[in-house]
Amino acid sequence: MSKELDHGEHTFSRRLNSFMTLMDDGDKQDAFIDKEIARIRALVGPTGQVIGAVSGGVDSSVAAKLMHEAIGDRYVCLSHVRESGRRR
């Protein structure tokens, strides 16, 4: 298993933070999104399938959007937001 898959949450958070610094530059945003979609497609391959979970937070929501953009119906998203587990 690759290091990125092994530590996916940490890697994704780091990438999301990089993305947030690009918010003022639309061209850089587009380039970042295109790069991430290509990276996901390369990791998953042409026939691979992915199951992901969305907590309702920004990180998992953005990850789900990128996964769907990259591989479409081969990504199955599970969603659950617990009211008792929300940050205060």
PyMOL Python script that loads the backbone (N, CA, C, O; Angstrom):
from pymol import cmd

cmd.read_pdbstr("""\
ATOM      1  N   MET A   1       0.847  -1.178   0.000  1.00  0.00           N
ATOM      2  CA  MET A   1       0.000   0.000   0.000  1.00  0.00           C
ATOM      3  C   MET A   1       0.890   1.237   0.000  1.00  0.00           C
ATOM      4  O   MET A   1       1.888   1.300   0.717  1.00  0.00           O
ATOM      5  N   SER A   2       0.515   2.212  -0.810  1.00  0.00           N
ATOM      6  CA  SER A   2       1.327   3.420  -0.898  1.00  0.00           C
ATOM      7  C   SER A   2       1.204   4.239   0.381  1.00  0.00           C
ATOM      8  O   SER A   2       0.243   4.105   1.138  1.00  0.00           O
ATOM      9  N   LYS A   3       2.189   5.080   0.598  1.00  0.00           N
ATOM     10  CA  LYS A   3       2.178   5.946   1.777  1.00  0.00           C
ATOM     11  C   LYS A   3       0.941   6.841   1.786  1.00  0.00           C
ATOM     12  O   LYS A   3       0.349   7.071   2.840  1.00  0.00           O
ATOM     13  N   GLU A   4       0.547   7.351   0.602  1.00  0.00           N
ATOM     14  CA  GLU A   4      -0.626   8.223   0.541  1.00  0.00           C
ATOM     15  C   GLU A   4      -1.888   7.481   0.951  1.00  0.00           C
ATOM     16  O   GLU A   4      -2.738   8.048   1.638  1.00  0.00           O
ATOM     17  N   LEU A   5      -2.027   6.222   0.543  1.00  0.00           N
ATOM     18  CA  LEU A   5      -3.208   5.462   0.932  1.00  0.00           C
ATOM     19  C   LEU A   5      -3.158   5.112   2.406  1.00  0.00           C
ATOM     20  O   LEU A   5      -4.188   5.083   3.079  1.00  0.00           O
ATOM     21  N   ASP A   6      -1.959   4.845   2.912  1.00  0.00           N
ATOM     22  CA  ASP A   6      -1.785   4.495   4.315  1.00  0.00           C
ATOM     23  C   ASP A   6      -2.169   5.641   5.244  1.00  0.00           C
ATOM     24  O   ASP A   6      -2.743   5.415   6.309  1.00  0.00           O
ATOM     25  N   HIS A   7      -1.861   6.836   4.850  1.00  0.00           N
ATOM     26  CA  HIS A   7      -2.096   8.018   5.685  1.00  0.00           C
ATOM     27  C   HIS A   7      -3.007   8.995   4.958  1.00  0.00           C
ATOM     28  O   HIS A   7      -2.763  10.202   4.945  1.00  0.00           O
ATOM     29  N   GLY A   8      -4.053   8.461   4.358  1.00  0.00           N
ATOM     30  CA  GLY A   8      -4.927   9.247   3.507  1.00  0.00           C
ATOM     31  C   GLY A   8      -5.521  10.481   4.141  1.00  0.00           C
ATOM     32  O   GLY A   8      -5.563  11.541   3.517  1.00  0.00           O
ATOM     33  N   GLU A   9      -5.986  10.359   5.384  1.00  0.00           N
ATOM     34  CA  GLU A   9      -6.644  11.506   6.011  1.00  0.00           C
ATOM     35  C   GLU A   9      -5.663  12.654   6.204  1.00  0.00           C
ATOM     36  O   GLU A   9      -5.985  13.806   5.911  1.00  0.00           O
ATOM     37  N   HIS A  10      -4.463  12.343   6.698  1.00  0.00           N
ATOM     38  CA  HIS A  10      -3.457  13.385   6.918  1.00  0.00           C
ATOM     39  C   HIS A  10      -3.037  14.002   5.582  1.00  0.00           C
ATOM     40  O   HIS A  10      -2.933  15.223   5.464  1.00  0.00           O
ATOM     41  N   THR A  11      -2.799  13.161   4.584  1.00  0.00           N
ATOM     42  CA  THR A  11      -2.404  13.639   3.265  1.00  0.00           C
ATOM     43  C   THR A  11      -3.495  14.515   2.674  1.00  0.00           C
ATOM     44  O   THR A  11      -3.207  15.573   2.117  1.00  0.00           O
ATOM     45  N   PHE A  12      -4.743  14.085   2.791  1.00  0.00           N
ATOM     46  CA  PHE A  12      -5.835  14.871   2.228  1.00  0.00           C
ATOM     47  C   PHE A  12      -5.961  16.212   2.938  1.00  0.00           C
ATOM     48  O   PHE A  12      -6.170  17.234   2.284  1.00  0.00           O
ATOM     49  N   SER A  13      -5.837  16.229   4.257  1.00  0.00           N
ATOM     50  CA  SER A  13      -5.930  17.499   4.992  1.00  0.00           C
ATOM     51  C   SER A  13      -4.844  18.463   4.552  1.00  0.00           C
ATOM     52  O   SER A  13      -5.087  19.661   4.406  1.00  0.00           O
ATOM     53  N   ARG A  14      -3.647  17.937   4.342  1.00  0.00           N
ATOM     54  CA  ARG A  14      -2.541  18.777   3.878  1.00  0.00           C
ATOM     55  C   ARG A  14      -2.856  19.334   2.489  1.00  0.00           C
ATOM     56  O   ARG A  14      -2.599  20.507   2.217  1.00  0.00           O
ATOM     57  N   ARG A  15      -3.411  18.497   1.614  1.00  0.00           N
ATOM     58  CA  ARG A  15      -3.762  18.944   0.270  1.00  0.00           C
ATOM     59  C   ARG A  15      -4.902  19.962   0.318  1.00  0.00           C
ATOM     60  O   ARG A  15      -4.911  20.926  -0.448  1.00  0.00           O
ATOM     61  N   LEU A  16      -5.858  19.748   1.214  1.00  0.00           N
ATOM     62  CA  LEU A  16      -6.964  20.700   1.337  1.00  0.00           C
ATOM     63  C   LEU A  16      -6.447  22.047   1.818  1.00  0.00           C
ATOM     64  O   LEU A  16      -6.884  23.089   1.329  1.00  0.00           O
ATOM     65  N   ASN A  17      -5.518  22.038   2.772  1.00  0.00           N
ATOM     66  CA  ASN A  17      -4.944  23.295   3.239  1.00  0.00           C
ATOM     67  C   ASN A  17      -4.230  24.014   2.107  1.00  0.00           C
ATOM     68  O   ASN A  17      -4.304  25.238   2.002  1.00  0.00           O
ATOM     69  N   SER A  18      -3.537  23.259   1.256  1.00  0.00           N
ATOM     70  CA  SER A  18      -2.892  23.861   0.087  1.00  0.00           C
ATOM     71  C   SER A  18      -3.934  24.494  -0.822  1.00  0.00           C
ATOM     72  O   SER A  18      -3.733  25.591  -1.344  1.00  0.00           O
ATOM     73  N   PHE A  19      -5.045  23.796  -1.005  1.00  0.00           N
ATOM     74  CA  PHE A  19      -6.111  24.310  -1.848  1.00  0.00           C
ATOM     75  C   PHE A  19      -6.670  25.609  -1.280  1.00  0.00           C
ATOM     76  O   PHE A  19      -6.926  26.552  -2.029  1.00  0.00           O
ATOM     77  N   MET A  20      -6.859  25.666   0.020  1.00  0.00           N
ATOM     78  CA  MET A  20      -7.453  26.847   0.629  1.00  0.00           C
ATOM     79  C   MET A  20      -6.577  28.078   0.425  1.00  0.00           C
ATOM     80  O   MET A  20      -7.088  29.197   0.371  1.00  0.00           O
ATOM     81  N   THR A  21      -5.259  27.884   0.309  1.00  0.00           N
ATOM     82  CA  THR A  21      -4.384  29.035   0.070  1.00  0.00           C
ATOM     83  C   THR A  21      -4.530  29.564  -1.355  1.00  0.00           C
ATOM     84  O   THR A  21      -4.062  30.661  -1.661  1.00  0.00           O
ATOM     85  N   LEU A  22      -5.174  28.794  -2.220  1.00  0.00           N
ATOM     86  CA  LEU A  22      -5.349  29.198  -3.615  1.00  0.00           C
ATOM     87  C   LEU A  22      -6.665  29.926  -3.861  1.00  0.00           C
ATOM     88  O   LEU A  22      -6.966  30.281  -5.001  1.00  0.00           O
ATOM     89  N   MET A  23      -7.441  30.150  -2.831  1.00  0.00           N
ATOM     90  CA  MET A  23      -8.795  30.669  -2.999  1.00  0.00           C
ATOM     91  C   MET A  23      -8.857  31.990  -3.769  1.00  0.00           C
ATOM     92  O   MET A  23      -9.881  32.289  -4.383  1.00  0.00           O
ATOM     93  N   ASP A  24      -7.800  32.775  -3.751  1.00  0.00           N
ATOM     94  CA  ASP A  24      -7.815  34.060  -4.452  1.00  0.00           C
ATOM     95  C   ASP A  24      -7.412  33.949  -5.918  1.00  0.00           C
ATOM     96  O   ASP A  24      -7.473  34.940  -6.647  1.00  0.00           O
ATOM     97  N   ASP A  25      -7.005  32.772  -6.361  1.00  0.00           N
ATOM     98  CA  ASP A  25      -6.519  32.615  -7.727  1.00  0.00           C
ATOM     99  C   ASP A  25      -7.256  31.465  -8.411  1.00  0.00           C
ATOM    100  O   ASP A  25      -6.918  30.297  -8.220  1.00  0.00           O
ATOM    101  N   GLY A  26      -8.270  31.811  -9.210  1.00  0.00           N
ATOM    102  CA  GLY A  26      -9.102  30.809  -9.866  1.00  0.00           C
ATOM    103  C   GLY A  26      -8.331  29.875 -10.785  1.00  0.00           C
ATOM    104  O   GLY A  26      -8.650  28.689 -10.868  1.00  0.00           O
ATOM    105  N   ASP A  27      -7.312  30.395 -11.484  1.00  0.00           N
ATOM    106  CA  ASP A  27      -6.521  29.546 -12.376  1.00  0.00           C
ATOM    107  C   ASP A  27      -5.770  28.485 -11.585  1.00  0.00           C
ATOM    108  O   ASP A  27      -5.706  27.328 -12.001  1.00  0.00           O
ATOM    109  N   LYS A  28      -5.206  28.868 -10.458  1.00  0.00           N
ATOM    110  CA  LYS A  28      -4.483  27.903  -9.615  1.00  0.00           C
ATOM    111  C   LYS A  28      -5.454  26.889  -9.017  1.00  0.00           C
ATOM    112  O   LYS A  28      -5.120  25.711  -8.885  1.00  0.00           O
ATOM    113  N   GLN A  29      -6.653  27.342  -8.654  1.00  0.00           N
ATOM    114  CA  GLN A  29      -7.669  26.417  -8.132  1.00  0.00           C
ATOM    115  C   GLN A  29      -7.990  25.349  -9.161  1.00  0.00           C
ATOM    116  O   GLN A  29      -8.000  24.159  -8.849  1.00  0.00           O
ATOM    117  N   ASP A  30      -8.251  25.774 -10.379  1.00  0.00           N
ATOM    118  CA  ASP A  30      -8.589  24.827 -11.447  1.00  0.00           C
ATOM    119  C   ASP A  30      -7.461  23.840 -11.688  1.00  0.00           C
ATOM    120  O   ASP A  30      -7.701  22.647 -11.871  1.00  0.00           O
ATOM    121  N   ALA A  31      -6.227  24.339 -11.688  1.00  0.00           N
ATOM    122  CA  ALA A  31      -5.071  23.461 -11.907  1.00  0.00           C
ATOM    123  C   ALA A  31      -4.951  22.445 -10.776  1.00  0.00           C
ATOM    124  O   ALA A  31      -4.658  21.275 -11.018  1.00  0.00           O
ATOM    125  N   PHE A  32      -5.176  22.891  -9.543  1.00  0.00           N
ATOM    126  CA  PHE A  32      -5.105  21.989  -8.388  1.00  0.00           C
ATOM    127  C   PHE A  32      -6.179  20.907  -8.493  1.00  0.00           C
ATOM    128  O   PHE A  32      -5.892  19.726  -8.297  1.00  0.00           O
ATOM    129  N   ILE A  33      -7.399  21.301  -8.799  1.00  0.00           N
ATOM    130  CA  ILE A  33      -8.502  20.339  -8.905  1.00  0.00           C
ATOM    131  C   ILE A  33      -8.219  19.332 -10.014  1.00  0.00           C
ATOM    132  O   ILE A  33      -8.403  18.131  -9.821  1.00  0.00           O
ATOM    133  N   ASP A  34      -7.775  19.810 -11.169  1.00  0.00           N
ATOM    134  CA  ASP A  34      -7.449  18.907 -12.276  1.00  0.00           C
ATOM    135  C   ASP A  34      -6.351  17.922 -11.885  1.00  0.00           C
ATOM    136  O   ASP A  34      -6.419  16.742 -12.228  1.00  0.00           O
ATOM    137  N   LYS A  35      -5.356  18.402 -11.178  1.00  0.00           N
ATOM    138  CA  LYS A  35      -4.241  17.543 -10.734  1.00  0.00           C
ATOM    139  C   LYS A  35      -4.742  16.469  -9.767  1.00  0.00           C
ATOM    140  O   LYS A  35      -4.356  15.305  -9.876  1.00  0.00           O
ATOM    141  N   GLU A  36      -5.588  16.853  -8.836  1.00  0.00           N
ATOM    142  CA  GLU A  36      -6.107  15.890  -7.857  1.00  0.00           C
ATOM    143  C   GLU A  36      -7.005  14.846  -8.520  1.00  0.00           C
ATOM    144  O   GLU A  36      -6.948  13.667  -8.169  1.00  0.00           O
ATOM    145  N   ILE A  37      -7.822  15.265  -9.460  1.00  0.00           N
ATOM    146  CA  ILE A  37      -8.684  14.322 -10.175  1.00  0.00           C
ATOM    147  C   ILE A  37      -7.834  13.323 -10.954  1.00  0.00           C
ATOM    148  O   ILE A  37      -8.126  12.127 -10.960  1.00  0.00           O
ATOM    149  N   ALA A  38      -6.791  13.807 -11.604  1.00  0.00           N
ATOM    150  CA  ALA A  38      -5.885  12.911 -12.341  1.00  0.00           C
ATOM    151  C   ALA A  38      -5.186  11.947 -11.381  1.00  0.00           C
ATOM    152  O   ALA A  38      -5.009  10.771 -11.699  1.00  0.00           O
ATOM    153  N   ARG A  39      -4.791  12.444 -10.214  1.00  0.00           N
ATOM    154  CA  ARG A  39      -4.113  11.598  -9.217  1.00  0.00           C
ATOM    155  C   ARG A  39      -5.049  10.504  -8.719  1.00  0.00           C
ATOM    156  O   ARG A  39      -4.635   9.354  -8.571  1.00  0.00           O
ATOM    157  N   ILE A  40      -6.294  10.849  -8.461  1.00  0.00           N
ATOM    158  CA  ILE A  40      -7.279   9.862  -8.009  1.00  0.00           C
ATOM    159  C   ILE A  40      -7.486   8.801  -9.083  1.00  0.00           C
ATOM    160  O   ILE A  40      -7.493   7.606  -8.788  1.00  0.00           O
ATOM    161  N   ARG A  41      -7.652   9.235 -10.315  1.00  0.00           N
ATOM    162  CA  ARG A  41      -7.851   8.285 -11.417  1.00  0.00           C
ATOM    163  C   ARG A  41      -6.674   7.335 -11.549  1.00  0.00           C
ATOM    164  O   ARG A  41      -6.862   6.148 -11.813  1.00  0.00           O
ATOM    165  N   ALA A  42      -5.460   7.844 -11.368  1.00  0.00           N
ATOM    166  CA  ALA A  42      -4.267   6.997 -11.447  1.00  0.00           C
ATOM    167  C   ALA A  42      -4.220   5.992 -10.297  1.00  0.00           C
ATOM    168  O   ALA A  42      -3.849   4.836 -10.498  1.00  0.00           O
ATOM    169  N   LEU A  43      -4.592   6.428  -9.096  1.00  0.00           N
ATOM    170  CA  LEU A  43      -4.593   5.530  -7.931  1.00  0.00           C
ATOM    171  C   LEU A  43      -5.655   4.443  -8.044  1.00  0.00           C
ATOM    172  O   LEU A  43      -5.402   3.288  -7.704  1.00  0.00           O
ATOM    173  N   VAL A  44      -6.838   4.809  -8.518  1.00  0.00           N
ATOM    174  CA  VAL A  44      -7.967   3.875  -8.573  1.00  0.00           C
ATOM    175  C   VAL A  44      -7.880   2.967  -9.797  1.00  0.00           C
ATOM    176  O   VAL A  44      -8.282   1.805  -9.741  1.00  0.00           O
ATOM    177  N   GLY A  45      -7.362   3.490 -10.884  1.00  0.00           N
ATOM    178  CA  GLY A  45      -7.281   2.712 -12.109  1.00  0.00           C
ATOM    179  C   GLY A  45      -8.584   2.763 -12.887  1.00  0.00           C
ATOM    180  O   GLY A  45      -9.560   3.365 -12.440  1.00  0.00           O
ATOM    181  N   PRO A  46      -8.595   2.120 -14.066  1.00  0.00           N
ATOM    182  CA  PRO A  46      -9.744   2.247 -14.960  1.00  0.00           C
ATOM    183  C   PRO A  46     -10.981   1.464 -14.527  1.00  0.00           C
ATOM    184  O   PRO A  46     -12.085   1.763 -14.983  1.00  0.00           O
ATOM    185  N   THR A  47     -10.819   0.471 -13.659  1.00  0.00           N
ATOM    186  CA  THR A  47     -11.973  -0.338 -13.262  1.00  0.00           C
ATOM    187  C   THR A  47     -12.166  -0.405 -11.750  1.00  0.00           C
ATOM    188  O   THR A  47     -13.115  -1.030 -11.276  1.00  0.00           O
ATOM    189  N   GLY A  48     -11.281   0.228 -10.993  1.00  0.00           N
ATOM    190  CA  GLY A  48     -11.374   0.182  -9.534  1.00  0.00           C
ATOM    191  C   GLY A  48     -12.610   0.883  -9.012  1.00  0.00           C
ATOM    192  O   GLY A  48     -13.163   1.778  -9.653  1.00  0.00           O
ATOM    193  N   GLN A  49     -13.026   0.456  -7.838  1.00  0.00           N
ATOM    194  CA  GLN A  49     -14.179   1.064  -7.181  1.00  0.00           C
ATOM    195  C   GLN A  49     -13.758   1.527  -5.797  1.00  0.00           C
ATOM    196  O   GLN A  49     -12.835   0.968  -5.205  1.00  0.00           O
ATOM    197  N   VAL A  50     -14.432   2.545  -5.282  1.00  0.00           N
ATOM    198  CA  VAL A  50     -14.084   3.127  -3.994  1.00  0.00           C
ATOM    199  C   VAL A  50     -15.345   3.333  -3.172  1.00  0.00           C
ATOM    200  O   VAL A  50     -16.368   3.786  -3.684  1.00  0.00           O
ATOM    201  N   ILE A  51     -15.261   2.995  -1.892  1.00  0.00           N
ATOM    202  CA  ILE A  51     -16.312   3.315  -0.930  1.00  0.00           C
ATOM    203  C   ILE A  51     -15.746   4.377  -0.004  1.00  0.00           C
ATOM    204  O   ILE A  51     -14.651   4.211   0.533  1.00  0.00           O
ATOM    205  N   GLY A  52     -16.472   5.455   0.186  1.00  0.00           N
ATOM    206  CA  GLY A  52     -16.022   6.526   1.068  1.00  0.00           C
ATOM    207  C   GLY A  52     -17.138   6.933   2.011  1.00  0.00           C
ATOM    208  O   GLY A  52     -18.307   6.619   1.789  1.00  0.00           O
ATOM    209  N   ALA A  53     -16.763   7.629   3.053  1.00  0.00           N
ATOM    210  CA  ALA A  53     -17.744   8.096   4.033  1.00  0.00           C
ATOM    211  C   ALA A  53     -17.627   9.604   4.196  1.00  0.00           C
ATOM    212  O   ALA A  53     -16.527  10.156   4.199  1.00  0.00           O
ATOM    213  N   VAL A  54     -18.755  10.254   4.328  1.00  0.00           N
ATOM    214  CA  VAL A  54     -18.791  11.696   4.533  1.00  0.00           C
ATOM    215  C   VAL A  54     -19.360  11.972   5.913  1.00  0.00           C
ATOM    216  O   VAL A  54     -20.461  11.532   6.247  1.00  0.00           O
ATOM    217  N   SER A  55     -18.597  12.704   6.704  1.00  0.00           N
ATOM    218  CA  SER A  55     -19.038  13.026   8.064  1.00  0.00           C
ATOM    219  C   SER A  55     -19.913  14.267   8.091  1.00  0.00           C
ATOM    220  O   SER A  55     -20.626  14.512   9.064  1.00  0.00           O
ATOM    221  N   GLY A  56     -19.858  15.040   7.032  1.00  0.00           N
ATOM    222  CA  GLY A  56     -20.584  16.305   6.992  1.00  0.00           C
ATOM    223  C   GLY A  56     -19.644  17.487   7.099  1.00  0.00           C
ATOM    224  O   GLY A  56     -20.056  18.635   6.934  1.00  0.00           O
ATOM    225  N   GLY A  57     -18.379  17.207   7.376  1.00  0.00           N
ATOM    226  CA  GLY A  57     -17.377  18.263   7.466  1.00  0.00           C
ATOM    227  C   GLY A  57     -16.832  18.646   6.102  1.00  0.00           C
ATOM    228  O   GLY A  57     -17.142  18.014   5.091  1.00  0.00           O
ATOM    229  N   VAL A  58     -16.022  19.680   6.089  1.00  0.00           N
ATOM    230  CA  VAL A  58     -15.477  20.196   4.839  1.00  0.00           C
ATOM    231  C   VAL A  58     -14.538  19.180   4.188  1.00  0.00           C
ATOM    232  O   VAL A  58     -14.660  18.912   2.993  1.00  0.00           O
ATOM    233  N   ASP A  59     -13.604  18.612   4.952  1.00  0.00           N
ATOM    234  CA  ASP A  59     -12.611  17.697   4.372  1.00  0.00           C
ATOM    235  C   ASP A  59     -13.264  16.530   3.648  1.00  0.00           C
ATOM    236  O   ASP A  59     -12.959  16.267   2.485  1.00  0.00           O
ATOM    237  N   SER A  60     -14.157  15.835   4.328  1.00  0.00           N
ATOM    238  CA  SER A  60     -14.756  14.645   3.717  1.00  0.00           C
ATOM    239  C   SER A  60     -15.709  15.022   2.582  1.00  0.00           C
ATOM    240  O   SER A  60     -15.859  14.258   1.628  1.00  0.00           O
ATOM    241  N   SER A  61     -16.347  16.175   2.669  1.00  0.00           N
ATOM    242  CA  SER A  61     -17.242  16.622   1.598  1.00  0.00           C
ATOM    243  C   SER A  61     -16.471  16.963   0.333  1.00  0.00           C
ATOM    244  O   SER A  61     -16.894  16.615  -0.770  1.00  0.00           O
ATOM    245  N   VAL A  62     -15.342  17.641   0.489  1.00  0.00           N
ATOM    246  CA  VAL A  62     -14.512  17.971  -0.669  1.00  0.00           C
ATOM    247  C   VAL A  62     -13.920  16.694  -1.256  1.00  0.00           C
ATOM    248  O   VAL A  62     -13.858  16.544  -2.476  1.00  0.00           O
ATOM    249  N   ALA A  63     -13.486  15.778  -0.401  1.00  0.00           N
ATOM    250  CA  ALA A  63     -12.943  14.508  -0.887  1.00  0.00           C
ATOM    251  C   ALA A  63     -13.991  13.753  -1.693  1.00  0.00           C
ATOM    252  O   ALA A  63     -13.681  13.198  -2.747  1.00  0.00           O
ATOM    253  N   ALA A  64     -15.221  13.725  -1.211  1.00  0.00           N
ATOM    254  CA  ALA A  64     -16.296  13.027  -1.916  1.00  0.00           C
ATOM    255  C   ALA A  64     -16.552  13.666  -3.281  1.00  0.00           C
ATOM    256  O   ALA A  64     -16.744  12.961  -4.271  1.00  0.00           O
ATOM    257  N   LYS A  65     -16.554  14.980  -3.331  1.00  0.00           N
ATOM    258  CA  LYS A  65     -16.769  15.689  -4.596  1.00  0.00           C
ATOM    259  C   LYS A  65     -15.655  15.372  -5.592  1.00  0.00           C
ATOM    260  O   LYS A  65     -15.925  15.113  -6.765  1.00  0.00           O
ATOM    261  N   LEU A  66     -14.415  15.390  -5.131  1.00  0.00           N
ATOM    262  CA  LEU A  66     -13.290  15.077  -6.009  1.00  0.00           C
ATOM    263  C   LEU A  66     -13.354  13.626  -6.486  1.00  0.00           C
ATOM    264  O   LEU A  66     -13.098  13.343  -7.657  1.00  0.00           O
ATOM    265  N   MET A  67     -13.693  12.713  -5.586  1.00  0.00           N
ATOM    266  CA  MET A  67     -13.797  11.299  -5.966  1.00  0.00           C
ATOM    267  C   MET A  67     -14.872  11.118  -7.030  1.00  0.00           C
ATOM    268  O   MET A  67     -14.651  10.423  -8.021  1.00  0.00           O
ATOM    269  N   HIS A  68     -16.023  11.732  -6.836  1.00  0.00           N
ATOM    270  CA  HIS A  68     -17.108  11.594  -7.803  1.00  0.00           C
ATOM    271  C   HIS A  68     -16.717  12.202  -9.146  1.00  0.00           C
ATOM    272  O   HIS A  68     -17.002  11.627 -10.197  1.00  0.00           O
ATOM    273  N   GLU A  69     -16.074  13.349  -9.114  1.00  0.00           N
ATOM    274  CA  GLU A  69     -15.614  13.972 -10.365  1.00  0.00           C
ATOM    275  C   GLU A  69     -14.607  13.073 -11.074  1.00  0.00           C
ATOM    276  O   GLU A  69     -14.598  12.998 -12.302  1.00  0.00           O
ATOM    277  N   ALA A  70     -13.764  12.394 -10.309  1.00  0.00           N
ATOM    278  CA  ALA A  70     -12.698  11.580 -10.892  1.00  0.00           C
ATOM    279  C   ALA A  70     -13.199  10.256 -11.455  1.00  0.00           C
ATOM    280  O   ALA A  70     -12.804   9.857 -12.551  1.00  0.00           O
ATOM    281  N   ILE A  71     -14.078   9.564 -10.702  1.00  0.00           N
ATOM    282  CA  ILE A  71     -14.440   8.201 -11.122  1.00  0.00           C
ATOM    283  C   ILE A  71     -15.941   7.963 -11.216  1.00  0.00           C
ATOM    284  O   ILE A  71     -16.368   6.841 -11.487  1.00  0.00           O
ATOM    285  N   GLY A  72     -16.732   8.975 -11.000  1.00  0.00           N
ATOM    286  CA  GLY A  72     -18.182   8.877 -11.211  1.00  0.00           C
ATOM    287  C   GLY A  72     -18.859   7.810 -10.376  1.00  0.00           C
ATOM    288  O   GLY A  72     -18.684   7.758  -9.159  1.00  0.00           O
ATOM    289  N   ASP A  73     -19.639   6.954 -11.035  1.00  0.00           N
ATOM    290  CA  ASP A  73     -20.443   5.945 -10.349  1.00  0.00           C
ATOM    291  C   ASP A  73     -19.624   4.827  -9.716  1.00  0.00           C
ATOM    292  O   ASP A  73     -20.176   3.985  -9.008  1.00  0.00           O
ATOM    293  N   ARG A  74     -18.325   4.806  -9.960  1.00  0.00           N
ATOM    294  CA  ARG A  74     -17.481   3.800  -9.312  1.00  0.00           C
ATOM    295  C   ARG A  74     -17.128   4.221  -7.885  1.00  0.00           C
ATOM    296  O   ARG A  74     -16.431   3.497  -7.174  1.00  0.00           O
ATOM    297  N   TYR A  75     -17.607   5.387  -7.473  1.00  0.00           N
ATOM    298  CA  TYR A  75     -17.437   5.867  -6.101  1.00  0.00           C
ATOM    299  C   TYR A  75     -18.788   5.790  -5.391  1.00  0.00           C
ATOM    300  O   TYR A  75     -19.773   6.373  -5.843  1.00  0.00           O
ATOM    301  N   VAL A  76     -18.821   5.077  -4.294  1.00  0.00           N
ATOM    302  CA  VAL A  76     -20.033   4.970  -3.482  1.00  0.00           C
ATOM    303  C   VAL A  76     -19.775   5.735  -2.193  1.00  0.00           C
ATOM    304  O   VAL A  76     -18.813   5.463  -1.475  1.00  0.00           O
ATOM    305  N   CYS A  77     -20.636   6.682  -1.916  1.00  0.00           N
ATOM    306  CA  CYS A  77     -20.464   7.553  -0.757  1.00  0.00           C
ATOM    307  C   CYS A  77     -21.487   7.220   0.316  1.00  0.00           C
ATOM    308  O   CYS A  77     -22.689   7.186   0.053  1.00  0.00           O
ATOM    309  N   LEU A  78     -21.006   6.979   1.518  1.00  0.00           N
ATOM    310  CA  LEU A  78     -21.871   6.768   2.675  1.00  0.00           C
ATOM    311  C   LEU A  78     -21.882   8.063   3.470  1.00  0.00           C
ATOM    312  O   LEU A  78     -20.833   8.671   3.681  1.00  0.00           O
ATOM    313  N   SER A  79     -23.036   8.480   3.905  1.00  0.00           N
ATOM    314  CA  SER A  79     -23.150   9.757   4.598  1.00  0.00           C
ATOM    315  C   SER A  79     -23.874   9.583   5.924  1.00  0.00           C
ATOM    316  O   SER A  79     -24.914   8.930   6.009  1.00  0.00           O
ATOM    317  N   HIS A  80     -23.295  10.185   6.955  1.00  0.00           N
ATOM    318  CA  HIS A  80     -23.953  10.169   8.258  1.00  0.00           C
ATOM    319  C   HIS A  80     -23.380  11.294   9.104  1.00  0.00           C
ATOM    320  O   HIS A  80     -22.168  11.376   9.301  1.00  0.00           O
ATOM    321  N   VAL A  81     -24.246  12.153   9.598  1.00  0.00           N
ATOM    322  CA  VAL A  81     -23.830  13.231  10.482  1.00  0.00           C
ATOM    323  C   VAL A  81     -24.505  13.011  11.819  1.00  0.00           C
ATOM    324  O   VAL A  81     -25.732  13.040  11.914  1.00  0.00           O
ATOM    325  N   ARG A  82     -23.710  12.791  12.849  1.00  0.00           N
ATOM    326  CA  ARG A  82     -24.256  12.591  14.195  1.00  0.00           C
ATOM    327  C   ARG A  82     -24.359  13.928  14.910  1.00  0.00           C
ATOM    328  O   ARG A  82     -23.363  14.637  15.053  1.00  0.00           O
ATOM    329  N   GLU A  83     -25.528  14.265  15.348  1.00  0.00           N
ATOM    330  CA  GLU A  83     -25.707  15.527  16.074  1.00  0.00           C
ATOM    331  C   GLU A  83     -24.886  15.546  17.355  1.00  0.00           C
ATOM    332  O   GLU A  83     -24.317  16.578  17.712  1.00  0.00           O
ATOM    333  N   SER A  84     -24.820  14.403  18.055  1.00  0.00           N
ATOM    334  CA  SER A  84     -24.098  14.372  19.333  1.00  0.00           C
ATOM    335  C   SER A  84     -22.603  14.483  19.141  1.00  0.00           C
ATOM    336  O   SER A  84     -21.889  14.811  20.088  1.00  0.00           O
ATOM    337  N   GLY A  85     -22.100  14.218  17.929  1.00  0.00           N
ATOM    338  CA  GLY A  85     -20.664  14.254  17.690  1.00  0.00           C
ATOM    339  C   GLY A  85     -20.180  15.548  17.075  1.00  0.00           C
ATOM    340  O   GLY A  85     -19.002  15.668  16.737  1.00  0.00           O
ATOM    341  N   ARG A  86     -21.059  16.513  16.925  1.00  0.00           N
ATOM    342  CA  ARG A  86     -20.670  17.775  16.296  1.00  0.00           C
ATOM    343  C   ARG A  86     -19.744  18.573  17.201  1.00  0.00           C
ATOM    344  O   ARG A  86     -19.847  18.527  18.427  1.00  0.00           O
ATOM    345  N   ARG A  87     -18.851  19.294  16.574  1.00  0.00           N
ATOM    346  CA  ARG A  87     -17.960  20.165  17.326  1.00  0.00           C
ATOM    347  C   ARG A  87     -18.748  21.363  17.850  1.00  0.00           C
ATOM    348  O   ARG A  87     -19.699  21.824  17.218  1.00  0.00           O
ATOM    349  N   ARG A  88     -18.353  21.833  18.960  1.00  0.00           N
ATOM    350  CA  ARG A  88     -19.016  23.000  19.554  1.00  0.00           C
ATOM    351  C   ARG A  88     -18.076  24.165  19.656  1.00  0.00           C
ATOM    352  O   ARG A  88     -18.464  25.232  20.132  1.00  0.00           O
TER     353      ARG A  88
END
""", "prot")
cmd.dss("prot")
cmd.show_as("cartoon", "prot")
cmd.util.cbc("prot")
cmd.orient("prot")
